[in-house]
Amino acid sequence: MARESLTREEVLVAAGSLVRQHGPAALTMRKLAAELGTAVTSIYWHVGNRESLLDALVERTVEELGEIAPRGRTPAARVVSVARTLRRELRARPHLIAMVHERGLTERMFLPAQQALVREMHAAGLRGARAAQAVRAVQFQVVGYVLVERNRERAPRQRPAEEELWHAATSGQDPSLARALAAPVDQERLFTDSVRALVDGLLRGRDT
């Protein structure tokens, strides 16, 4: 039995969930209607055709990426918090981010995060070109890291594997290094440590 009431928000939430799980190609009006337990005509009534629905999902994604609130007691800590949140949000919706990029809205999507970073750079004493450089460095660090993570996840199984490659001979007679490089990567810790090191370097250079 078809639902008697449906809101545009419910349609967008369900559509976004389908895209997150299976990609844009899996989003059909018929499948979405089945997911919501309603008629296809009801979907059209709320969001228009499929292209209009995709446009609405892109706008929604852009808005969601604008809701990043810095946390921490110092500008450096707040910059790191923005970077961690941005990475988490990008990883949570790869298909939607790809749709944003395809529609030429990537720069607009990143603007709120950049503005949050600008405020923290100003609070730390950076201005002008130096602040701009710092903002871009953090943004590129996040995006680059996410791309590497995605590529590693989609890569075929490696033979030989990393743990097979690192031993005393390949590590310059540094067995503890070999053990560390052969161990699984703690991606969250590696990301946080690398961003902290980057931010510390950027802010230490503010007076030079």
Secondary structure as UniProt FT lines:
FT   HELIX           8..22
FT   HELIX           24..26
FT   HELIX           29..36
FT   HELIX           40..47
FT   HELIX           50..64
FT   TURN            65..66
FT   HELIX           75..92
FT   HELIX           94..102
FT   TURN            103..104
FT   HELIX           106..123
FT   TURN            124..125
FT   HELIX           128..154
FT   HELIX           162..165
FT   TURN            168..172
FT   HELIX           175..182
FT   HELIX           187..204
FT   HELIX           205..207
//
